[in-house]
Amino acid sequence: MRNYIIFSDLDGTLLDHKTYTFEPASEALSVLKSRKIPLILSSSKTKAEIEKIQSKLALKDPFIFENGSGVFFNNQVVSFGVNLTEIHDKIIPLQKTFNFNCYSLLPIEHAVQHTGLAEEEAKLSQQRQFSEPIIWLDDEEKKIEFIQIIHQLGLHAAQGGRFLTISSHHDKAKALKWVKNTLEKDCQTEFISIALGDGENDINMIDACDIKILIQNNNEHLHKPGWVMSKMCGPSGWNQEIMKVLNNE
């Protein structure tokens, strides 16, 4: 039996983009648990948000939060990014030129409106440590200019399903490699890595793994040769593709 390790995005991948449910993936999740296959959640979500999801899934594996800017491993945060205060110092002055809002600074009722989350969950999503999701309110041409300025400021912009997230120069792939290498040393074994995602901010993560799965989400333009494209969306597609891999050993 092969030693797999799975890295998975959340929204639009393991979680339904609208309802946030993971129920359609229950079969595959149960198999992973019974075979003790590590499932490493990797998301733009905050540490607080992912801790709650880990609890619901009864997961105790490490996880990657805020698009790879942080890893929670052995009850400790490993940082790959600059802190939020430094990011705010650089981007808030840009509001004089561009029309956008910083998600973490929104009144809670506005955060609820933008995400569809319940108030308690929206509060967790605003507990940023190393990144700031931007709600873009300007036109697309200005967005290109804004991203260029962000890069000039030594920061990085990643387009996700809902937000343009600003952080330092890191991504899910760097954090993924650190987690995989550390676990391989701890477990004294080599893993076959599987990555599943649906957005632009998942591309590097998917590329960094042995088995590359793009979850269907009107995102055919992201597909690359050698990647698997799921036929179903969200957790249904996630379940189907994980079961295919495990059943074809």
C-alpha positions, 0 to 999 in steps of 0.5 A: 500500500502506497504512502500518500499525503494529501494537500487540499484547498478548502472553499470550492474544493473540499468545501462547497463554495456556497454552503461550505459543507463537506458532506459529499466527501464523507466517503473519501474522508472516512477512508483516509482516516481508516488508512491514516493518510495525512490530510493537510488543509491548505487555504487562504482561511485563517488559523482560527477558521481552519482550527474549527474545520479541523475540529469538525473533520476530527483532523489532527494533522498540520495545516497551512493557513493564509495562503501559505504564510503560516503553518500550524505544526505540533501546536506551534505557528511556523511563519513564512510571511510578514505580519499584518501590521506591516502589510497595512502600513504599505497598502492602506495609503493606496486607498487614496488612489484605488477603490478597495476595502481591507476585509479584516477591517470591515464591520462584522455585518459587512464581512457577513455580507461578503462571505455568506458566513454566520457572524461567529465564523465571519469573526474568525475569518477576520483574525488575520495574521500574515495576509489581507484579503482585498475587496476590489471595487475599482475597474479591472485595468486599475486592478492590474496597475494596483497589482504592479504597485503591490509587487513594487512594494515587495508584496504579493497578490493572489487571486482567489475565488472571492478576494485578492489576497495581499501578503509577502512573497510566499505561496502554498507550495513553499509551505507544502514542501516544508510540511512534507519534508518535515513529516517525512523526516519525522515518519522516516518515510517518503510520501506520494503527494496529492494536491487538490484545488480549484483556484489560481492560488492553488496552481503552485501547490498542485504543481508541487505534488506528484498527483495533480488534481484540479477541481472543476469550477469553471476553471478550465483555463487553469488546467495543465498537461498531466493534471487531472480535471474532476468531472464534478465540482466541490466536495463531490469532485474531491470525493470522486478523485480521491477514491479513484486514486485509492482504488487504482493502487 
